[in-house]
């Protein structure tokens, strides 16, 4: 009967260490993975006649968003919106989102202005 309590104690210690280790893995994974980035407008391969367009979308609240290299402010829910001037012909809009230590998430939209 003396071996049984030691076995239970050792199993509980191993489980506690494993839970802490799994928590740390998930925490660091969340830090280094790129933020989720969803573009509400414009859709892919859009064709229009206007010379400006409003780019809007959502990302994680702590992420920094750049549209064509310019920083865009997002609100506490991660929503952002920016009006971009377009030229005649094909326009590439590059939207980037990055947290402090994470990889970068990049979405490109092509807009044809007729």
N, C-alpha and C positions, 0 to 999 in steps of 0.2 A: 504493500500500500504506500510506501514511501516514494516509490518511483513515479507513481501517477501524478501527484501534485507538481513535481518538478517538470514532468512532461507537459502538463497543462500550462504551467508558467512559461516554459520555453516556447510553446506554440503561440501563446498570447503576445510574447515579446516579438517573435518573428512576424506575426500579423500586424502589430503596431508599426514596426519598421517598414514593412511592405506598404502599408497605407500611406505613411509619410513619404516614402519614395515615389509612389504613384502620384501623390498630390504635387510634389515638386516637378515631376516630369510634365504634368498637365499645365502647371503654372508657367514653366519656361517655354513650353510649346506655344502657349497663348501669346507670350511676349515676342517670339521670333517669327511666327507665321504672319503672312501679309494680312492686312485688314480686309474684311469683306467690302466689296465695292459694287454697287448696283446703280446703273444709269437709267433714270426714268425717261429722259428725253435728251437728245434725239435718238431715234432708232438707228439700226445699222443701215448703211447705204441709202441715205435720205437724199431726195432731190427736191429743191425748192427754188423760188425766185427771190426771196427776201435776202437782204444783205447782212442781216444779223440773226442770231439764234440764241435762245436761252438754254443752257446746259444745266440739267438738274439731276439730282440723284441722292443716294444715301450711302453712308459708310459708318464705321465705328466713330463714336464721339471724340475719342482722343487722337484720331488719325489726322494727319496734315494732307490736305487735298490741293493738287496743282492741276490747272487746266492750261495746256500749252505753256507750261513753265511758270505761270503766275499763281501765287498762293490765293486760294479761295477759302473764306471763312465758313465753317460749318457750325450749326447750332448744337445745343447740348444733346440732341437726339441723333446727330450725325447727318442731318439734311443740309444740302448745299445747293446753291443756284448762282449762275454767272452768265451774263450776256456777252456773247462773242461776236465781233465783227467778222464778216466773211467777204472774200473776194470772188469775182466771177471765175468759174471753173471749179476744179476739185480742191476741196479744203480738208485737211486732216486735223482732227481734234483729238489730242492726247490727254486723257485724264489719268492722273496718278494719285494713289493714296498710300501713305506710309506712316506707321507708328514709329516711335523714337528708335527702337532697336530692331524693328522687323524688316522683313523683305518688302519690296515694293509691289503693289498691285497696279497693273497698267491695263487700261481699256482704250482702244482707238476707234473713233467713228469717222467715216468719210462722208462728207456733205458735198453734193454737186449743186452749185448755184448756176442757174440758167440765165 
